[in-house]
Amino acid sequence: MRKKVLIVDDDGNNLMLEKDLLEVAGFEVFEAENASSGIAIARREKPDIIIMDLRLPDMRGSEAARILREDKETSDITIVFVTASVLAEGREEINSITNSGFISKPINTRTFVTEISQFIK
């Protein structure tokens, strides 16, 4: 069975690049352009992993992650933040979320799938 990935990113170019890389590697990919849609898709599809931008138009990715952590259906899904926000405060924000990881933008297209795969249980 193919692994399910949800990508939540409001930048269409990033979304398409990450989706293409993961689909070529055999993942089933779902996508959302804002946190609210991402939360709804996560609840419906129960992906193996969520790739989320930190800066989204409707709420911070970290806030969406907290909402997902409070729901028993989605509380165990690994969330990997793919963001250019690497300042200390951004790292603290991410580190406070259990079962999460971080990949900085711009992503390395040669290693992205391997990096994501390492987070999947």
C-alpha positions in Angstrom: 0.0 0.0 0.0 1.3 3.4 -0.9 2.1 5.8 1.9 -0.2 8.9 2.1 1.3 12.4 2.4 -0.5 15.6 3.0 1.2 18.8 1.8 -0.1 22.1 3.3 1.5 25.1 1.6 0.0 28.3 0.2 2.9 28.7 -2.4 1.7 26.9 -5.5 5.3 26.4 -6.8 6.4 24.8 -3.6 3.3 22.6 -3.4 3.8 21.4 -7.0 7.5 20.7 -6.6 7.0 18.7 -3.4 4.0 16.9 -4.8 5.9 15.9 -8.0 8.9 14.7 -6.1 6.8 12.5 -3.7 4.5 11.2 -6.5 7.5 10.1 -8.6 8.7 8.2 -5.4 5.4 6.4 -5.2 3.5 8.3 -2.5 -0.2 9.1 -2.7 -0.3 12.9 -2.2 -3.0 15.2 -0.9 -2.7 18.9 -1.0 -4.1 22.0 0.8 -3.4 25.7 0.4 -4.3 26.7 3.9 -4.4 25.3 7.4 -8.2 24.8 7.7 -8.3 22.7 4.5 -5.2 20.8 5.7 -6.9 19.9 9.0 -10.0 18.7 7.2 -8.1 16.6 4.8 -5.9 15.2 7.6 -9.1 14.1 9.5 -10.6 12.6 6.4 -7.6 10.9 4.8 -5.4 10.1 7.9 -2.1 10.5 6.0 1.1 8.8 7.2 2.8 12.2 7.3 1.9 15.9 7.0 4.3 18.3 5.4 3.4 21.8 6.5 4.5 25.3 5.9 4.8 27.5 9.0 3.4 30.6 7.5 -0.1 30.0 6.1 -2.8 32.5 5.2 -5.4 31.5 7.7 -3.3 30.5 10.7 0.3 29.5 11.6 1.3 25.9 10.8 2.2 25.4 14.4 -1.4 26.3 15.5 -2.8 23.9 12.9 -0.4 21.2 14.3 -1.7 21.9 17.8 -5.3 21.4 16.6 -4.3 18.1 15.0 -2.5 17.0 18.2 -5.7 17.6 20.2 -7.8 15.3 18.0 -7.3 11.6 18.8 -7.7 10.6 15.1 -4.8 12.8 14.0 -2.7 13.1 17.2 -0.1 10.5 16.1 0.5 11.8 12.6 4.1 13.0 12.1 4.2 16.6 11.0 7.3 17.9 9.1 7.5 21.7 8.8 9.1 22.8 5.6 9.7 26.5 6.0 12.2 29.3 5.4 11.4 30.5 8.9 14.5 29.3 10.7 14.9 32.0 13.2 15.2 31.0 16.9 11.6 31.8 17.7 10.5 29.7 14.7 12.6 26.7 15.9 11.1 27.0 19.4 7.6 27.1 17.9 8.3 23.9 16.0 10.2 22.1 18.8 7.2 22.6 21.2 5.1 20.3 18.9 5.5 16.6 19.7 6.2 14.1 16.9 7.4 16.8 14.5 10.4 17.6 12.4 11.9 20.4 10.3 13.3 20.8 6.8 14.4 24.2 5.6 13.4 25.9 2.4 14.5 25.9 -0.3 14.4 22.1 -0.3 17.1 20.0 -1.8 15.3 18.2 -4.6 17.8 15.3 -4.5 17.4 14.5 -0.9 13.8 15.7 -0.1 12.1 12.3 -0.5 14.7 10.6 1.6 14.4 13.2 4.3 10.6 12.9 4.4 10.8 9.1 4.4 13.0 9.2 7.5 10.1 10.7 9.5 7.6 8.0 8.5 7.1 5.4 11.2 
